Amino acid sequence: MTEEQITDEQTPDEDVVTTDATDDDVTTNDTPDEPDTFPRSYVEKLRDENAKFRQRAQRADELAQGLHRSRVEATGRLADPSDLEFSDEHLEDAEKLTAAIDELLTRKPHLAARKPFGNIGQGTVSHNTSTVDLAGLLRAGAN
């Protein structure tokens, strides 16, 4: 009987015989599958090796995130470089990075970097008066 010929009448407890195209190889499921066992030292070695690979992969992900952030910062177009979601495509192609920033700024223009210019009322103001004039200070602060 082939696997295609198994009907709903058989229960999972029955022995099932499967055959290939040739009838030379016949396999029966008389015994339950026994789990493979390995020496403890071998398993620990594999776990340690796997842990090292996971740490390397995590470090590579962190470096990729940092590189992405640096490339976004270098454009100077976003106030906060973390506003642009990470994508491997941005690391591979500068045009895709630029297009992603353009698309983000189109959707959310408030994320754009703003650079103040002119007199914004901060910093030191030099007055060339020899005496302190309160009215002069008030006029200088009003401008």
CNS distance restraints for C-alpha pairs under 8 A (distance, minus, plus):
assign (resid   1 and name CA) (resid   5 and name CA) 6.03 0.50 0.50
assign (resid   1 and name CA) (resid   6 and name CA) 7.27 0.50 0.50
assign (resid   1 and name CA) (resid  17 and name CA) 6.62 0.50 0.50
assign (resid   1 and name CA) (resid  18 and name CA) 6.60 0.50 0.50
assign (resid   1 and name CA) (resid  19 and name CA) 7.05 0.50 0.50
assign (resid   2 and name CA) (resid   6 and name CA) 6.87 0.50 0.50
assign (resid   2 and name CA) (resid  17 and name CA) 7.44 0.50 0.50
assign (resid   2 and name CA) (resid  18 and name CA) 5.43 0.50 0.50
assign (resid   2 and name CA) (resid  19 and name CA) 5.67 0.50 0.50
assign (resid   2 and name CA) (resid  20 and name CA) 7.62 0.50 0.50
assign (resid   3 and name CA) (resid  18 and name CA) 6.09 0.50 0.50
assign (resid   3 and name CA) (resid  19 and name CA) 7.75 0.50 0.50
assign (resid   6 and name CA) (resid  10 and name CA) 7.20 0.50 0.50
assign (resid  10 and name CA) (resid  14 and name CA) 6.62 0.50 0.50
assign (resid  15 and name CA) (resid  28 and name CA) 6.68 0.50 0.50
assign (resid  15 and name CA) (resid  29 and name CA) 5.79 0.50 0.50
assign (resid  15 and name CA) (resid  30 and name CA) 6.47 0.50 0.50
assign (resid  16 and name CA) (resid  28 and name CA) 6.20 0.50 0.50
assign (resid  16 and name CA) (resid  29 and name CA) 6.32 0.50 0.50
assign (resid  17 and name CA) (resid  26 and name CA) 6.82 0.50 0.50
assign (resid  17 and name CA) (resid  27 and name CA) 5.89 0.50 0.50
assign (resid  17 and name CA) (resid  28 and name CA) 5.04 0.50 0.50
assign (resid  17 and name CA) (resid  29 and name CA) 7.23 0.50 0.50
assign (resid  18 and name CA) (resid  26 and name CA) 6.39 0.50 0.50
assign (resid  18 and name CA) (resid  27 and name CA) 5.93 0.50 0.50
assign (resid  18 and name CA) (resid  28 and name CA) 7.11 0.50 0.50
assign (resid  19 and name CA) (resid  23 and name CA) 6.23 0.50 0.50
assign (resid  19 and name CA) (resid  25 and name CA) 6.51 0.50 0.50
assign (resid  19 and name CA) (resid  26 and name CA) 5.50 0.50 0.50
assign (resid  19 and name CA) (resid  27 and name CA) 7.06 0.50 0.50
assign (resid  20 and name CA) (resid  25 and name CA) 6.96 0.50 0.50
assign (resid  20 and name CA) (resid  26 and name CA) 7.89 0.50 0.50
assign (resid  38 and name CA) (resid  42 and name CA) 6.72 0.50 0.50
assign (resid  38 and name CA) (resid  43 and name CA) 6.74 0.50 0.50
assign (resid  39 and name CA) (resid  43 and name CA) 6.51 0.50 0.50
assign (resid  40 and name CA) (resid  44 and name CA) 6.14 0.50 0.50
assign (resid  41 and name CA) (resid  45 and name CA) 6.10 0.50 0.50
assign (resid  42 and name CA) (resid  46 and name CA) 6.28 0.50 0.50
assign (resid  43 and name CA) (resid  47 and name CA) 6.17 0.50 0.50
assign (resid  44 and name CA) (resid  48 and name CA) 6.10 0.50 0.50
assign (resid  45 and name CA) (resid  49 and name CA) 6.16 0.50 0.50
assign (resid  46 and name CA) (resid  50 and name CA) 6.04 0.50 0.50
assign (resid  47 and name CA) (resid  51 and name CA) 6.08 0.50 0.50
assign (resid  48 and name CA) (resid  52 and name CA) 6.31 0.50 0.50
assign (resid  49 and name CA) (resid  53 and name CA) 6.44 0.50 0.50
assign (resid  50 and name CA) (resid  54 and name CA) 6.22 0.50 0.50
assign (resid  51 and name CA) (resid  55 and name CA) 6.18 0.50 0.50
assign (resid  52 and name CA) (resid  56 and name CA) 6.21 0.50 0.50
assign (resid  53 and name CA) (resid  57 and name CA) 6.10 0.50 0.50
assign (resid  54 and name CA) (resid  58 and name CA) 6.08 0.50 0.50
assign (resid  55 and name CA) (resid  59 and name CA) 6.11 0.50 0.50
assign (resid  56 and name CA) (resid  60 and name CA) 6.11 0.50 0.50
assign (resid  57 and name CA) (resid  61 and name CA) 6.20 0.50 0.50
assign (resid  58 and name CA) (resid  62 and name CA) 6.26 0.50 0.50
assign (resid  59 and name CA) (resid  63 and name CA) 6.20 0.50 0.50
assign (resid  60 and name CA) (resid  64 and name CA) 6.13 0.50 0.50
assign (resid  61 and name CA) (resid  65 and name CA) 6.18 0.50 0.50
assign (resid  62 and name CA) (resid  66 and name CA) 6.25 0.50 0.50
assign (resid  63 and name CA) (resid  67 and name CA) 6.11 0.50 0.50
assign (resid  64 and name CA) (resid  68 and name CA) 6.12 0.50 0.50
assign (resid  64 and name CA) (resid  91 and name CA) 7.94 0.50 0.50
assign (resid  65 and name CA) (resid  69 and name CA) 6.22 0.50 0.50
assign (resid  65 and name CA) (resid  86 and name CA) 6.76 0.50 0.50
assign (resid  66 and name CA) (resid  70 and name CA) 6.13 0.50 0.50
assign (resid  67 and name CA) (resid  71 and name CA) 6.17 0.50 0.50
assign (resid  67 and name CA) (resid  91 and name CA) 7.65 0.50 0.50
assign (resid  68 and name CA) (resid  72 and name CA) 6.26 0.50 0.50
assign (resid  68 and name CA) (resid  86 and name CA) 6.73 0.50 0.50
assign (resid  68 and name CA) (resid  87 and name CA) 7.97 0.50 0.50
assign (resid  68 and name CA) (resid  90 and name CA) 7.18 0.50 0.50
assign (resid  68 and name CA) (resid  91 and name CA) 6.33 0.50 0.50
assign (resid  69 and name CA) (resid  73 and name CA) 6.09 0.50 0.50
assign (resid  69 and name CA) (resid  81 and name CA) 5.79 0.50 0.50
assign (resid  69 and name CA) (resid  82 and name CA) 6.56 0.50 0.50
assign (resid  70 and name CA) (resid  74 and name CA) 6.06 0.50 0.50
assign (resid  70 and name CA) (resid  81 and name CA) 7.94 0.50 0.50
assign (resid  71 and name CA) (resid  75 and name CA) 6.68 0.50 0.50
assign (resid  72 and name CA) (resid  76 and name CA) 7.08 0.50 0.50
assign (resid  72 and name CA) (resid  77 and name CA) 7.79 0.50 0.50
assign (resid  72 and name CA) (resid  78 and name CA) 7.50 0.50 0.50
assign (resid  72 and name CA) (resid  81 and name CA) 5.56 0.50 0.50
assign (resid  72 and name CA) (resid  84 and name CA) 7.86 0.50 0.50
assign (resid  72 and name CA) (resid  97 and name CA) 7.83 0.50 0.50
assign (resid  73 and name CA) (resid  77 and name CA) 7.59 0.50 0.50
assign (resid  73 and name CA) (resid  78 and name CA) 7.26 0.50 0.50
assign (resid  73 and name CA) (resid  80 and name CA) 7.91 0.50 0.50
assign (resid  73 and name CA) (resid  81 and name CA) 5.58 0.50 0.50
assign (resid  76 and name CA) (resid 113 and name CA) 6.87 0.50 0.50
assign (resid  77 and name CA) (resid 101 and name CA) 7.79 0.50 0.50
assign (resid  77 and name CA) (resid 112 and name CA) 5.79 0.50 0.50
assign (resid  77 and name CA) (resid 113 and name CA) 5.35 0.50 0.50
assign (resid  78 and name CA) (resid  83 and name CA) 7.68 0.50 0.50
assign (resid  78 and name CA) (resid 101 and name CA) 7.95 0.50 0.50
assign (resid  78 and name CA) (resid 111 and name CA) 5.91 0.50 0.50
assign (resid  78 and name CA) (resid 112 and name CA) 4.56 0.50 0.50
assign (resid  78 and name CA) (resid 113 and name CA) 4.61 0.50 0.50
assign (resid  79 and name CA) (resid 111 and name CA) 5.96 0.50 0.50
assign (resid  79 and name CA) (resid 112 and name CA) 5.51 0.50 0.50
assign (resid  79 and name CA) (resid 113 and name CA) 3.97 0.50 0.50
assign (resid  79 and name CA) (resid 114 and name CA) 6.97 0.50 0.50
assign (resid  80 and name CA) (resid 111 and name CA) 7.34 0.50 0.50
assign (resid  80 and name CA) (resid 113 and name CA) 7.70 0.50 0.50
assign (resid  83 and name CA) (resid 111 and name CA) 7.58 0.50 0.50
assign (resid  84 and name CA) (resid 100 and name CA) 7.83 0.50 0.50
assign (resid  84 and name CA) (resid 101 and name CA) 7.06 0.50 0.50
assign (resid  84 and name CA) (resid 104 and name CA) 7.32 0.50 0.50
assign (resid  86 and name CA) (resid  90 and name CA) 7.68 0.50 0.50
assign (resid  87 and name CA) (resid  91 and name CA) 7.29 0.50 0.50
assign (resid  88 and name CA) (resid  92 and name CA) 6.60 0.50 0.50
assign (resid  89 and name CA) (resid  93 and name CA) 6.12 0.50 0.50
assign (resid  89 and name CA) (resid  96 and name CA) 6.78 0.50 0.50
assign (resid  89 and name CA) (resid  97 and name CA) 7.62 0.50 0.50
assign (resid  90 and name CA) (resid  94 and name CA) 6.24 0.50 0.50
assign (resid  90 and name CA) (resid  95 and name CA) 7.93 0.50 0.50
assign (resid  90 and name CA) (resid  96 and name CA) 5.60 0.50 0.50
assign (resid  90 and name CA) (resid  97 and name CA) 4.56 0.50 0.50
assign (resid  91 and name CA) (resid  97 and name CA) 7.55 0.50 0.50
assign (resid  93 and name CA) (resid  97 and name CA) 6.67 0.50 0.50
assign (resid  94 and name CA) (resid  98 and name CA) 6.27 0.50 0.50
assign (resid  95 and name CA) (resid  99 and name CA) 6.06 0.50 0.50
assign (resid  96 and name CA) (resid 100 and name CA) 5.99 0.50 0.50
assign (resid  97 and name CA) (resid 101 and name CA) 6.25 0.50 0.50
assign (resid  98 and name CA) (resid 102 and name CA) 6.12 0.50 0.50
assign (resid  99 and name CA) (resid 103 and name CA) 6.08 0.50 0.50
assign (resid 100 and name CA) (resid 104 and name CA) 6.11 0.50 0.50
assign (resid 101 and name CA) (resid 105 and name CA) 6.09 0.50 0.50
assign (resid 102 and name CA) (resid 106 and name CA) 6.08 0.50 0.50
assign (resid 103 and name CA) (resid 107 and name CA) 6.32 0.50 0.50
assign (resid 104 and name CA) (resid 108 and name CA) 5.86 0.50 0.50
assign (resid 104 and name CA) (resid 109 and name CA) 7.63 0.50 0.50
assign (resid 105 and name CA) (resid 109 and name CA) 4.59 0.50 0.50
assign (resid 105 and name CA) (resid 110 and name CA) 7.57 0.50 0.50
assign (resid 105 and name CA) (resid 111 and name CA) 6.58 0.50 0.50
assign (resid 105 and name CA) (resid 112 and name CA) 6.43 0.50 0.50
assign (resid 116 and name CA) (resid 120 and name CA) 7.41 0.50 0.50
assign (resid 121 and name CA) (resid 141 and name CA) 7.74 0.50 0.50
assign (resid 129 and name CA) (resid 133 and name CA) 7.95 0.50 0.50
assign (resid 133 and name CA) (resid 137 and name CA) 6.34 0.50 0.50
assign (resid 134 and name CA) (resid 138 and name CA) 6.30 0.50 0.50
assign (resid 135 and name CA) (resid 139 and name CA) 6.21 0.50 0.50
assign (resid 136 and name CA) (resid 140 and name CA) 6.13 0.50 0.50
assign (resid 137 and name CA) (resid 141 and name CA) 6.16 0.50 0.50
assign (resid 138 and name CA) (resid 142 and name CA) 6.22 0.50 0.50
assign (resid 139 and name CA) (resid 143 and name CA) 6.68 0.50 0.50
